[in-house]
Amino acid sequence: MKHLLIIWHSRTGYAEQMARALARGAGGAAQALEQAASLQVHLQRAQDTSPDDLLNADGYLFCAPENLASLTGEMKECLDRCYYGVLDHIQGRPYAAAVSAGTDGTGAARQLERICTGWRLRAIAPPLIERNGAQTPSAILAPKTVPQDALSRCEELGGLLAATLLAGEL
């Protein structure tokens, strides 16, 4: 049994919708490969994630918004809290990242990549950055709905990581 951990944080609902699409894609890939019983997908809030959760997973999807050119505080706090507890114990495991952003997203993606590089995780794809165009304070703070084409890209990324785990390419 392979365990895929999807750690997410969302302020406006956008990143949560993306994380749920990542999970759907992972489950769909496992079904398509006729290995649904061989993959457990855990969708978990960043605030509820512990080092043990990371140690017990075979692969990771990280999904969070970018705020002020950086990861949101809750996701960063999760990674800070777990960092040393898993260092030198999860190297080589596959991961991917999905970032929701107004107009950029590259700062948060770089920050996630640096943390995962420190853990010596193996990226299976470039970071997926979904931009919603929000620029004013009211637009940034407003609840959002992710367009279907963006959700499809998230599902593809979730499917790719699931297929990687199930193929044993660790």
N, C-alpha and C positions, 0 to 999 in steps of 0.2 A: 504494500500500500504506500503510495506517494502522498505527501501532504504539501499543499500549496497554501501559503499564507498571504492574504491580501490585507495589507495594513493601510487604512485610509483615515483622512480627516477632511471635513468639509464645513465651511461656514454658511454657504448660501444654497447648498444642495447640489451644486454642479459636480464637485469632486465625488460626492457620494453616488450620484447617478453613474459617473464614470466607473467607480469601483464595482458597482453592481453589474455593469456591463462587462467588466473584466472577468467577474465570476461567472456570468452567463457564458462567455466565450470559452472559459476553461472547461466548464461542464459540458458544453456542446462539443468541444474537441474530444473529450474523453468518450462521449457517446459515439461520435463518428468513428473513433478508433476501436469501438467496441470494448473499451476498457473503463467504463464508468465506475465499476466496482473497485478499480485499482487507484482511484484518485479521490482524495478528500480535499475539498476547497473550503478554507476558513476565511470568512470575511470579518475583519475585526477592526474596531476603532483604535486609533493610535493610543488614546488614553487608557485603553484596557489591555495593551500589549506589554508583555514582560519578556525578559531575556529567555525564559523557558519556552515561550511561544516560538521564538526565533530558532532556538536550539532543536525544537521538535518538528520543524518544517524542512522540507527538501528544496523548496524554492520560494521566491518572494515576488510580490507585486506591490509597489509602493505608490499610493495615489493621494495627492494633496494639492491644494491651491498654492499659488505664489502670492505673497503679500510683500510689497515694498522690495521687490527683486530678491526675495528669499523664501524659503519654506515657511509655512505658517508655524507659529510658535508651538502649537500642540504636536505637530509632526516632529519638529526639531527636538522638542522635549522628550518625546518617545525614543528617538534615535540616540539622544544623549544618555538617557536613562539605561538603555539596553547595550550601548556600545561596548563597554569593557567587559560586560558579563558574557558576551559571545565572541569577543575578539579571539582569533586563533582556533575557533571551534566550528566556524561555518564557511571557511574559505572554500572556493571552488563551486559553491552552489549557484544556480542560475537566478537571475533577477531581471526585472524590468521596472520602469518607472513611467507614471502617467501624471501630468501636471495640468491643472486648470489655471488659466491666466486671463487677464483682461486683454493685454496687447503684446506681452513679451513671453515670460515663462522660462527663459533660458537661465536666469539666476538660480531659481529653485532646482531646475534640472541639473545644473552644474554642482550645486550643493549636495544633492542626492548622489550624484556620481562620485563625488569625492568621498563621501561617507562609505559607499559601497566598495570603492577602491581600497579604502582602509581596511575593510572587512575581507578584502580579496575575493569578493563575489564576482561572478562572471555575467556580464551583461549579454542578454540574448538579442537585444534590439536597441536602437537609439531611443532616447526618451521620447515618449509621445506627449506633445504639448498641444492642448486644445484651448484656443483663444476665443473668448466670448465678446471681446470688443468693449467691455465696460471701462469707462474712464472717469466718470463723475462719481463723487461720493455716494449719491443715491443709487446709481447704476451698479456700483461695486458691491454695495451692501444688500441689494435687492435679491430675493430668491430667483433662481434661474432654472431654465429647462435646457438640457443638452440636446442639440439637433441630432436627428437619427444618423446622419453620416458620421458624426463624431462618435456616437455610441457604437456604430459598426466598427470603427477603427479600434475602439477599446476592446470589443469582443474578439477581434482578430489578434490583438496583443495577448489577451488572456488565453486564447486558443494556442498561440505559439508557445507560451510558457508551459501550458499543460502538455502539449505534444512533446516538448523537449524533455520534461520530466518522465513522461510515459515511455519515451524512446530509450530512456536510460543514458542520455547524453550528459551525464554529470561529471 
